[in-house]
Amino acid sequence: MTKKDDKLKEKVEAAVEFSPEMDRYGVEADVVDGEVMLTGIVDTIAEKNRLTKVVSKVSGVKRIENGITVATDGQITDRGVAMEVTEELKDDPRVNMKHIGAKSVDGKVFLVGHSDNPAEIEAAKHDAAKARGVTEVISQVKHEQAKELTPEQIFHSQVRNDKEDGEFKGL
């Protein structure tokens, strides 16, 4: 590592250390020729993404390889992940639960439904990323005139077995 890389590493580590709202466990940075490799563990995918944003603002960073692992305390089932995402969506006034629901398969969250509001879809993606156990968020929300889901459709979107749901065959 060159002196320039050493100084950049110090700046990156300081930016990460003083970043607000970060629950991290030993996040480390290695720097070679201005390219930063982040390693460590965080609780949510939102924290992982936030780290990339924080580091990208550090002067001198040419490229970032985010090797951060998203971990949870103990096992969480897909049903548990979907429930956590649903709680995040419910808590956000920008998201109408009659428009957007969530399913989880191996930690990947699939947002489903219809919305005519791109901001609502983005808010739902952001909210899902904050939930414990989420490793990836994939939006399958159709951007069109919103169709309000019935309570029965919302319930089934959260508890239906993937193999029974035609939208998820082949996953």
N, C-alpha and C positions, 0 to 999 in steps of 0.2 A: 504494500500500500504506500502511495506517495504522500508527501506532506499535504498536498492539496486534497487528497482523498481523506486523510485523517481529519482535517478541518471540516470537510463536508460531513463526515460521519458525526462529529461533535454537534454540528448545526442540526442535523437530522434527528439525532437522539434528544437534543434539547427541545426541538419542536414537538416531538412525540411525547416527551415527559410532561411538558406544560400544556398539552392539548386538553381542553376541558371535556368532561363527560366521557372519558375513556377508562373503561374497566379492562385493564390488560394484565397479562401475566408474563413479565420478562420479555417484552418486545425488544428485539435487537435489530440493528442495521449493520450491514457490511457494505462497503463502498469500493468499487474498482472502476477507475476511469470515469467517475461521475455517475455510474450506474449503481443504484441502491437495491439491495436484496433485504427485504424485511422478513424476519422470522419471529415466531412466538405464538401465543394463544390469546384469543379474545372470546367473549361470550356470544356475540352476534355478528351476522354478516354486515350489518350496518356499521359496526365498529371497524371491521376490516376495511370496508369501503372508505370510511372516514379517515383512517390512517393513510390510505393512498392519497386522498385529497390534501391532508396536512403536509405530507412529505413532498408532494408535487409543487407546493408553494415555496419550498426552500430553494433559494438561489443556488444554481450550480448543478442541480439534479437534472441529468439527461434522460434517464429512464428509470422506471421502478418495476421490480419484480416482487409482487406481493405473495410471499410464501407463508402468510399468516394462516393459522389453523383456527377454525371456528369450533369451539368445544362447549359441551354442556356439563353441568354437574349431574352425573348419573344419566341413565338411559331415559330417553323420551321417545314415545311411540309416534307414529304418523298421526294418530288420532290426537295425541297430546300436542303435537306441533300445530295441527289444524286449529285446535282449541286456542292455543296461544295467539295464533295469527288472528283468529276471530275476535279475541279480546282487544288486540291492537286496533283492528278495523273499527270495532264498536266505539272505542275511545276517541276516534278522530271524527270531528263534525264534518269534515270535507268528504267523508265516505258514507254513502248510503248503502246499508246492508241489504236493501232490497234490489240493488243493482249489482253488487259484487260479492262473491263468496270465495272460499278457499278450500283447496284439497292438498294433501301432502302425500308424496310417494318418496320414501327413503330420504326424507329431509328436504326434498325439492318441493317448493310450494307452487301450486298452479292456481292463479287467480282466474276465476271464471265469472261470466255474466255479460251484461251489456251496459254501456254508459256512453252518453253523448258528450261527456265532459272529459277532455284529456287530463285536466288537473286532478280530477277525481281518480283516474286510473293511476297517475303518477303517485298520488298520495297513498293509494292502496299498496303500490309496490314498495314505497318507502316504509310504510307501517309493517308490512309482512317481513321486511328485512330486519326489523327490530325484535322480532319474536325469537324466543329461545328454541334452538334446535334446527333453525332454517339454514340450509347450506346453499340454496339458490332460489331465486324468485323468477318464475316464468309467467308472464301475463298472457292469458288467453281471453282476456276481456275484449269483447267485440265493441269497436268504437262506432256506435250507431245509436239511433234513438233508444234511450234507456227503457228497458222493459222491467217493470218491478217484479221481483220474484215473490212467489207466495211463501208463506212460512214453511209449507211442506217442501217446496223446492230448495229453500235455504237449508232445512234440516237434512234433506237427502244429499245435498252437495257437500255436506260436512261429514256424513257418516257412511255414505255408500261405498261399497267395496269397489276398487278400481276395475276389477275384471267384469263387473256388472255394468259399468258405465261405458257406453259406446265412445265417448270422447277420449277415453284413456286406453283403449285397446292398443296393444303393441308397445306400451311403455315398459 
